[in-house]
Amino acid sequence: MDFMLLSNSAAAAAGGKNGTTSYIILMVLLVATMYFMMIRPQKKRQKEEQEMRSSLEIGDEIVTIGGIVGKVVTIREEDLIIETGADRNKMKIQRWAINTNITKTEQHKKEVEKAREAAAQKKNEKKKKDKKD
């Protein structure tokens, strides 16, 4: 009887150590997964937004986080002045309040479209060449 109690307590101690190790490994994997699935993409998005805000130029059309659309007239360190509407109202806004640079977005879309057209044209030329051979 005493032998059974000793063997049960020894098995529990050994199982407890393995259980603790597997629990620690599981927690480390969970934290690593959270980092790569949530934190890292958020930091990447913030970096892209910061680059967009720092690369603003006079004449760019922007949208603020409040939905105001305007054209950049003056750029300062922490704020800028935009011109909105047909009557050219001017507003002073903080740089962090800029959501989208429409001018750069449209330029990027045009570049992507040109690249797609070039790739499609190259593919068509290759098909024509293959048919001739």
N, C-alpha and C positions, 0 to 999 in steps of 0.2 A: 504494500500500500504506500509506504513511504517512497519507494522507488518510483511509483507512478507519479506522485506529486513532484518529485525532483525532475523527472523527465518532462512533465508538463510545463513546469516553470522554466526549464532550460529551453524548451521549444518556444515558449512565449517570448523569452528574452531574445532568442535568435530571430524570431519572426518580427518582433518589435524593431529590431535594428534594421532589418530589410525593409520593413514598412516605412520607417523614418527616412531611409535613404531614397526609396522610391518616391516618397512625398516631396522631398527636397528637389529631386530631379524633375518631378512634375511641376512644381512651382517655378523652377528656373525656366523650363520650357514654356510655361504659360506667360511669364514676364517677357521672354524673348519674342514670342508670338505677338503679344500686345504691342511691343516696340515696333516690330516690322510691319504690322497691319494698321496701326493707328498713329503712333507718335512720329515715325519717320515720314510718312506721306504728308502729315500736317506741317512738319518743318519744311519740307520741300515746297509745299504750296505757299507758305509764308515767305520763303526766300524768293520765289517767283514774283509774288506780289510786291515785295520790296524792290526788286530789280525793275519791275514795271513802273513803279512810282518814281524811282530815281532816274529813269530814262525818259521822263516826260519832256516834251519840247513845246515851244510856243507854236500854236496852230493845231495842236493835237485836239481831237474831239474826245471828250471823256464822259463817263457816267459816274456819278457819286453813289455812295451807299444808300442815299436817300432817294435815288432815282432821278436826280437832276442831270440833264444833258447840257453840256456847254463846251465852248472852245477855249483853250488855254490862252490867256493874254499876257500874264506876267507870272514868272516863277521866282519864288523866294526860297529861303532855307527850309522853313517848316510849313509854309502855306503858299497858296497861289491864287490868282484872280482869274475867274472864268467869265465868259460872256455868254449869256443865255437868251434865247428867243429872238424874234425878228426886230424887237425894239432895242436890242443890244444891252440888256440889263447886265451889270457887272456884279459879281459876288465874290467875296473872299472866302475860301474854304481851306481847311487843313489838308495837308498832303495825305494823311492816313485815311481820309474820307473818300479817296478815289477807289472805285471798284473796278472799272474797266477802261482801257484805252481803246476806243473804237477804231481810231486811225491805224494803230499797230495791228489790231485784230483783223481788219479788212486787208491790210497789206499781207499778213501771214496767210489768209485764205487765198488770196490771188497767187501767191508763191506756190502754195500747195496745189492749186488747180493747174498751174503751168507745169509743175513737175509731173502731175498725173497725165496731162495731155502729152508731154514729151515721152513718158513711159509707154503710153498707149500707141503713140506714133512709132516708136522704136519696135514695139511688139508687132504692129501691122507690117512694118518694113521687113522684119524677120520672117513673118509668115509668107509674104510675097516672094522673098528670096528662096525660101524652102520650097515653094510651089514651082518655081522656075527650075530648080535643080531636080 
